[in-house]
């Protein structure tokens, strides 16, 4: 593995740890502020694996990103989105 790839891998691990350490930051908030969330990272991970002829399903990709099965993480850490969060998400979605 070359140095650039090592650095990129370390950055991804650091990002995932940061998200794991900040579970109170909800996916909808990430989407509203940054235009991506943990589920997006899971989809990107799956797409990059498939581009390299590595078969991985969405549930496995999400488990990699969340550090546990998504449904388990969701039950433990994801409250129902507020009306304000949903309105912000809808407004941002309609801007596209």
C-alpha positions in Angstrom: 0.0 0.0 0.0 1.5 3.4 -0.9 1.6 6.3 1.5 -1.3 8.2 -0.2 -3.6 5.2 0.2 -2.4 4.7 3.8 -3.2 8.3 4.6 -6.7 8.1 2.9 -7.5 4.9 4.8 -6.4 6.5 8.1 -8.6 9.5 7.4 -11.6 7.3 6.7 -11.0 5.4 10.0 -10.7 8.7 11.8 -13.9 10.0 10.3 -15.8 6.8 11.2 -14.4 7.1 14.8 -15.4 10.7 15.0 -19.0 9.8 13.9 -19.0 6.9 16.4 -17.8 9.2 19.2 -20.6 11.7 18.3 -23.7 9.5 18.0 -25.8 12.4 19.0 -25.2 13.9 15.6 -28.1 12.5 13.7 -28.0 11.5 10.0 -30.7 14.0 9.1 -28.6 16.8 10.7 -25.6 15.6 8.7 -27.7 15.6 5.5 -29.1 19.1 6.2 -25.6 20.6 7.0 -23.2 18.6 4.8 -25.3 16.8 2.2 -24.2 13.3 3.3 -24.7 11.0 6.2 -23.6 7.6 7.5 -25.8 5.9 5.1 -24.2 7.8 2.2 -20.8 6.6 3.4 -22.2 3.1 3.4 -23.4 3.4 -0.2 -20.0 4.9 -1.2 -18.2 2.1 0.5 -20.4 -0.5 -1.3 -19.9 1.3 -4.7 -16.1 1.4 -4.3 -16.0 -2.2 -3.3 -18.1 -3.2 -6.3 -15.9 -1.1 -8.6 -13.0 -3.3 -7.5 -15.0 -6.5 -8.1 -15.6 -7.0 -4.3 -19.2 -8.0 -3.6 -20.6 -6.4 -0.5 -24.3 -5.8 0.3 -25.7 -2.7 1.8 -26.3 -4.2 5.3 -22.6 -5.2 5.5 -21.5 -1.8 4.3 -23.7 -0.1 6.9 -22.3 -2.4 9.6 -18.8 -1.3 8.6 -19.7 2.4 8.9 -21.9 2.1 12.0 -19.7 -0.4 13.8 -22.7 -2.6 14.4 -25.9 -3.7 12.6 -27.8 -0.6 11.4 -31.0 -1.7 13.1 -29.3 -2.1 16.4 -27.6 1.3 16.1 -30.8 2.9 15.0 -32.7 1.6 18.0 -30.0 2.7 20.4 -29.1 6.2 19.0 -31.6 7.5 16.4 -34.6 9.3 17.8 -37.5 10.2 15.5 -36.7 13.2 13.3 -38.3 16.5 14.5 -40.6 18.6 12.4 -37.9 21.2 12.1 -35.3 18.6 10.9 -37.8 17.2 8.3 -38.7 20.7 7.1 -35.0 21.6 6.7 -34.4 18.3 4.8 -37.4 18.9 2.5 -36.3 22.5 1.8 -32.8 21.3 1.0 -34.1 18.5 -1.2 -36.3 20.9 -3.2 -33.3 23.2 -3.8 -31.7 20.5 -6.0 
